[in-house]
């Protein structure tokens, strides 16, 4: 791929790129000001190469960093850094220094950059939020994994914070290019600026960002993609007055497009309405499998559909719901969902509640136990919910027993347009097992 544009491109740390104006290896220098785009392959700068470069020229990274900083300050240059994990010129051991202190005091594979990223090393990740990335799609497709996350940056421009005497400070402004699925930055850009202390006036401007991106599986191919993207001619934007010129048939087509869009909007509203209606109907299926708060809500809604309005108590950890009788007494409802059959201990809490309250003169039922048993099993394959011993126990305390499959059958009949007479009266006057006759 030859570079047919008039843009000049310098690549450091990789060779053989026909689209580049010049490629140099680590240890070599070229005047950065001659170029419009700089690609730096930090992934190729290993500890061994780093040590070899410093052995030949201890000031190499300082010279390169000064050159890049000067060009950024005076004209701006687009820079993309292909990231690799940290490589240091010496063994830092278990240093108690912060990462930014180590980066400032130890030559490393980011020492060439006016801004050094603080990277968090992680186990290899693969899932990325690709839809929201501003990286070129072809390059993005080549990223299959990553092992570092952005955690901050270190000013390496040479313009230090002089707020005590010179009243200036250097700030690195960061933005996201690619995030993982939890919102952490995998690729990012940084623009550095020197501000006047107090009024935030920019004294020195780094102009264009340094963008740090993870490598593609084949780094050489990824660099060629970056070169190709940089060399693309910008899309021409039509002037505003062009919209005033209409060709034959253009207005009619635009009108038809508008009509279709209105139809789509109307259909979207209808679909949303139907989805809400479907969700409301499907909610009753929770009677057959849920437990806890979801089952309680499904039972409450089902009873309301059948004409019996129950209330939720203000205080938790007592009855799940209650019905208030005309003589100001309460019929308590306990609602339970489990993946087993019922035992006598399940009634203990409701028995204690009904034993403590006066008997209503309006209804025979003192409490209702709603039970979703074997809730991981198909309703047609479940055993009877209530053993005769449990029914006898319930009768002795004036308790009505109803399983959620029976309640679901009533709901199904009601939704299907069937007649259900006096459900509330029948339930509230039943002692023992309530069945759908």
N, C-alpha and C positions, 0 to 999 in steps of 0.2 A: 504494500500500500504506500504509494508515493504521496508526499504532501504537496498538493497542487495549489494550496492557498498561499497567501503571502504572510502567513503567521509563522513565527519562528519558535521552535520548541526544543528545550534542553531536557535530557533524561539523565539522571544520576543514579548509578547503581544497577543499571541494566543496559544491554546492548542488542544490536540487531534490529532496531526499529526503523524501518524505511520511512515512516511518516515523520520521524523526528529530524530536526535540523542537525542536532549533534547528540551523541551519547557518550558519557564518560563514566569511568569506574570510580569507586571509592578510592581516595588518595589523589585523584586528578582534580584540577581546577579549571573552570572556564568562567569568563566574565558574565555573570547572570544578567546584567543590564542589557545585553545584546538580544535577549529573548522575551517573548510574550507569555510563554507558558513553561512552568518548571514542574517536572514530575520527579519525585524523589522516592526511590524504592528502599525504604528503611528495612523492609523484611530481609533484604540481602546483606545488611550490615550486621554480621554475626560478631561475637566476641573476638574470635580469632582475627577476622579482617580488621576490626576496630583496633586491636592491639598492634597489628602490622602497620596500619596507617599512622598511628601515633608514634610508632618506633621510627618511621621514616620522616615524619614531620609533626612534632608535638603541637604545633599551632594550626594544624590543618582545619579543624572544625571551627576554631575561632575566626579564621580568615573567611571560610565559607559562610558562616553565620553573619559576619559583619557585612559581607557583600550582599547577601539576600536582604538584610535589614535596610541597608542603604538604598537598594533598588525599590523595595516596597515603599519606603518613605518618600522617595523622589518622583517615582512615576507609577508605582504599583505593578505587580506582576501576579498572575494567577498561579497558585501553587497547589499541587495535590501530592499528599504524602501517603504512600501505601504502607500501612502500619505492620510492624512486627512486635513481638514481645520485647521487653527491655533487654538490652545487652550492655554491660558495663565493662570498662577497661580493666577493672580490678575486682576482686571478690569483696563484696560489701558485707558478707557474713550476716550476722543477726544484729545489724546496726539499730540503735534506738532512735536514730534520726528519722524525721518525717521524710516521705518520698520526695517532696519538693526540695528539701535540703540536700538529699543525696543527688538528685538530678543537677542541682546547681554546682555541687562540689566535686562530682565525679564525671569524667568523660563517658558519654553513652551514645547510643545510636540515634538520639534525638538532639544532640548537642549542636548540630548544624542549623537548627530551626530557631527563629526569633521567639517562638512560643513552643514550650515543651509540654506535651500532654501528660497528665497524671492518669495512669491506666490501672484499672483493677483486673488482675488476672483471675479468670474463672474457668471451671471445667468447660469443655467445648460445647457450645450451643449451636443450634441449627435453625430454629424457628425465628422468623423476622417479620416485622410489620411492613411488608414490601409495598403494599398499595399506597402508603403515605410517604414513600421515599422520593427524594428529588435526585437520586443518582440515576445515570443513564440506564434504561431498562436492560440493555444487553450486558452491561457490567454487573448489574444487580443479579441477573440470571446466573452469572459465573460465581457468585458468592454462595458457597454451600455450608460454611460454618464460620464461627468466630470464637475467640478465646480471651478477648480483652474488652472492657467497657470503659467509657469516659468517666472520669471522676474528678475533673478539674484541670487547671493548666498553670504553668509556671512561666512568668515573664523572663525571657532570655534575650531581650532586645539590647540590653546594655543601658537602657533608660530606666534607672532605678527610681524608687519613690523618694522624692526630695521635698516632701510636704513640710519638713522642719525648716528648710532654708529657701529652697527654690520654689516651693509651693506648686509642684507638679507631681503627678503620679501616673503610672502606666496601668491601663486596664485592658484585660482580654475579654472581648465580647464573644460569647459562644452561641451557636445555633445548631439545631439538629439536622442531619441528613438522612439518618436511618436509625430506627429504634427496634429493640426486640419486643417480644409480646408483653413485657411488663413495663414498657416505657423508658428503658435505659438506653442511652445512646451507644450505638455500635459504630456509627460514622457521624462526624461532626465537623463544623467549620469554626475557625476562630479568627477574629479581626482584632488587631491590637491598635490602641490609640493612647497617646499621652495627653492627659487632660490638665487644665488649670485647676488648681485646688480651690474649691468654693463655688465658682460659677460654672464648672463643668465644661468650659470652653476647650475645644480640641486644639492643642498646640502642635502636636506632631501626629500625622495620620499614616497608618499602615496601608491605607487604601483598599487593597483587595485581600480576601481571606486566604488562610492556609487551611485546606480541607484534608482531614485525616480519615482515610477509608480502609476497611479490611481488604486483604488480598483476595483475588479470584483464585480458583483452583490452579489454573495456569496463569501465573503472574505476567508472563510475557504477553499473552493474549489480552489480558486485562489492560495492560499499558497501551497496546495498540488500539483498543476500544476507546480509551480516554483521548488518545491523539486524534482519532477519527472524529469523535464528538466535538473536540475543540476546533477542528478545522472546518466543521460544517458552516455553511453560509447562514446567517440569521434569516428567519422567515420575514418576508416583506409584509408590512402592515398597510392595508389600504387606507388612503386619506378619508376623512369624514365625509367629504362632499360626494364620494362615489356612491353612497347610499341614495342620493337624490336622482341617480340615473337608473331607470327601469327599462329592461329589455322586454319585448313582447312576450306575454305569458308569465313573466316573473311575478307580477302582483297576484295573479290567480293561484300560482303555486304556493306563494307565501300565505294567502288566505286559507288554502286547503290545509297547509301545515298547522295553522292556528286552530282550525276546526278540529283536526285530529288530536291536537294537544288538549283542547277542551274536553273532547270525548274521553281521552285517557284520564284526565283529572276526575271526571265524573265517575268513570269505572273504578278508579282507585278508591273513591269515597264509598261506592256501593260495595266493593270488596271488603273494605275496612268494616263497614256496617255488618256485613254477613259474617266476617271473622269474629266480631264481637258477639254476635248472636250465637254463633257456633260455640264459642268459648263458654258462654253462659249456660248453654244446654249441656255441654260436655262436663261442666263442673259437677253435675250430679253423679257422674261416674266415680267420683272420689268416695262415695258411700261404700264402694266395693273393695277398695284397696288401701285407703289412707288411714292415718292414725293421728293422735294429738290434735293440735289446733286446726289443721286442715279438715280432719274428720268432723270436728265440732262445728266448723263453719258450714260444711256440706249438710250436716243434719239440721242445723238451724234454718238454712235456706230451703231444704226439702219440706220441713214442717210448715214453714210459712206458705209454700206453694200449695200445701194441702189444707190450709186454713187455720193452722195453729201457730200463733206467734209466741215465741219464747225469747227470753232476755238473757244477756250475759251479765253475771254479777260484777259489782264494782271491785270486789276483793278476789284475788286469785287464790288457788289452792283450796277452794271449797267446791261446791257443785259446779259443773260445767255450764249449765243453763238452768233457767227456772221459768215456770209459768205462774203468773199471779192470778189467783181465783177471785171471783166477785166478792167473797167475804174476807178479802185481804190476806189469805193464806197463800203459801207457795207449794207448788208441786215441783220437786227437784228432779233434774235430768242429769244423769251421769252417762258420759259417752266414752266408750273404750274401743280401741282397735288393737288387736294382737294376732300373731300368727300361731294360734293354738285354740283348743277348746276352752270353755269357761269352767272355772272351779268355784267352790263355795266362798273362797276368800275374796273373789272379785266383788261380791256384793257388800262386803263389810263396811266400806265407807258410806255407801248410800243408806244402808240399814241404820247406821249411827245417826245420819242426818235426819231421817224420817222419824226415828224414835224420839228425837229431841223436840219435835214441833207438834203443835196442836193438830187435831184431825179436822180437815175441811168439811164443811157441811154441804159443799157444792158438788164434790166429786168423790168417787170411791178411791181413786188412785192417789197414793201419798207420794210416790216417786216413780220415775221411769228410768230403766236401765237400757241404753241403746248400745248394742254390741256388734262390732264388725270382727267376727272370729275367722280364723284361718285365712287372713287377708292376703296371703300370697298364693292362694289356691283359687282356681276358677269357681265361681259361685255354684255352678251345677254339680261340682265335685265335692262340695263341703258336706260335712256331717251336720246333724241337727245342732242348732246353737245351744239349746238349753236342755240339760238332763232333767228328768222328772224330780230328782232330789232338789235341784236348784229351783225348779218351779215351785215346789212345796215351800221351800225357804222363803221365796219371794212373796208368795201368797200370805204367809203368816205375818208379813210386815206391810201388806197393802201395796206391793210393788208390781208394776207392769214391766214385762220383758219384751223387747222387740229387737230383732236382728236387722242389720242394715240391708240385707238382701230383700227382706219383706218391705222395708221402707222404700227401697229402690223400685220394687214392683208397683207400689202405689204411685210413685213419681212417674214411672213409665206410662201407666194408665192415664194419669192426668195430662201429661204432655201429648198423649195420643188422642186426646179429646174425649176420653171416657168419663163417665159419671162416678163420682166418689161422694157418697152421702155421709155427712156428719162424722168425718174422720176424727176431728178434735174431740167430740163428745164420746165416741167409742174408745179412743185411746185413753182419755182421762177417767174413764169409768171401768177400765179393764184391770183386773188383778190376776196376775199370772202371765202366760205367754199370749202376745197379741199376734193374730194371724190374719192373712188376707183371705177372706172367705170367698 
